[in-house]
Amino acid sequence: PSAFAVAQNVPNPFNPSTTISFTLAKAGKTTVEVFNAAGQKVDTVLNANLSAGNHSVVWNAAQFSAGVYFYTVNTGDFSRTMKITLLK
């Protein structure tokens, strides 16, 4: 892969789990964190060293209340935040 990219989660809206997919241009420490609408971190889905290429993680939000959340994928100098909706 030549660039960092983050795809919209699937499905969205979701209940209770969704898949977050992203592409890394180079290997490195990568985190996927979920925040509530107030900007408070509510979960860390991934915190690991990953190789370059395509990756995906599943966020199970069964213990969280319905509403709008945001997930951020961070790696090296790159970061991207996307909006997701949890329905119950």
matplotlib code that plots the C-alpha trace (Angstrom):
import matplotlib.pyplot as plt

x = [0.0, 1.2, -0.9, -2.6, -6.4, -9.3, -12.6, -16.1, -17.1, -19.4, -22.2, -23.1, -25.4, -24.7, -25.8, -23.8, -20.6, -19.0, -15.8, -13.3, -10.9, -7.7, -4.6, -1.1, 1.6, 4.4, 4.7, 4.4, 2.6, -1.1, -4.1, -7.8, -9.7, -13.4, -14.7, -18.2, -19.9, -18.3, -14.8, -14.1, -12.3, -14.6, -12.6, -9.3, -10.0, -6.4, -2.9, -0.3, 2.6, 1.2, 2.8, 2.1, -1.0, -4.7, -6.1, -9.5, -10.7, -14.1, -15.6, -18.2, -20.3, -22.8, -22.0, -22.3, -25.5, -27.0, -25.7, -23.0, -19.4, -16.1, -13.2, -9.7, -7.0, -3.5, -0.1, 3.1, 2.4, -1.1, -4.4, -8.0, -11.3, -14.6, -18.2, -20.2, -23.7, -24.8, -28.4, -30.1]
y = [0.0, 3.5, 5.5, 5.4, 5.0, 4.4, 3.0, 3.7, 1.0, -1.8, -2.0, 1.6, 2.0, -1.2, -3.3, -4.6, -5.0, -3.4, -3.9, -1.1, -1.5, 0.5, 0.4, 1.1, 2.3, 1.2, -1.0, 0.6, 1.0, 1.4, 2.2, 2.2, 4.1, 4.9, 8.2, 9.3, 12.5, 14.4, 13.4, 11.0, 7.8, 4.9, 2.0, 0.9, -1.6, -2.1, -1.2, -3.2, -3.1, -4.0, -4.7, -2.6, -3.6, -4.0, -4.7, -4.8, -5.0, -5.7, -3.4, -5.1, -2.3, -4.5, -2.8, 0.8, 2.8, 3.8, 6.9, 8.5, 7.6, 8.3, 6.0, 7.2, 5.2, 6.4, 5.2, 7.1, 10.6, 9.6, 9.8, 9.7, 9.9, 8.6, 8.9, 5.7, 5.2, 2.5, 1.6, -0.6]
z = [0.0, -0.8, 1.6, 5.0, 4.7, 7.0, 5.7, 7.1, 9.6, 8.4, 9.2, 10.2, 12.1, 14.0, 17.0, 18.8, 16.8, 13.8, 11.7, 11.4, 8.4, 7.6, 5.5, 6.7, 4.3, 6.7, 9.8, 13.2, 16.5, 15.8, 18.0, 17.4, 20.1, 20.5, 21.9, 23.0, 21.7, 24.6, 23.4, 26.3, 25.4, 26.2, 24.7, 23.1, 20.4, 19.3, 20.6, 18.7, 16.3, 12.9, 9.5, 6.4, 4.6, 5.2, 8.7, 10.4, 14.0, 15.4, 18.1, 20.3, 21.8, 23.7, 27.0, 25.7, 25.3, 21.9, 20.4, 18.2, 18.8, 17.0, 16.3, 15.7, 14.0, 14.9, 13.5, 13.3, 11.8, 10.6, 12.3, 11.0, 12.9, 11.7, 13.0, 13.9, 15.2, 17.7, 17.7, 20.3]

ax = plt.figure().add_subplot(projection="3d")
ax.plot(x, y, z, "-o")
ax.set_aspect("equal")
plt.show()
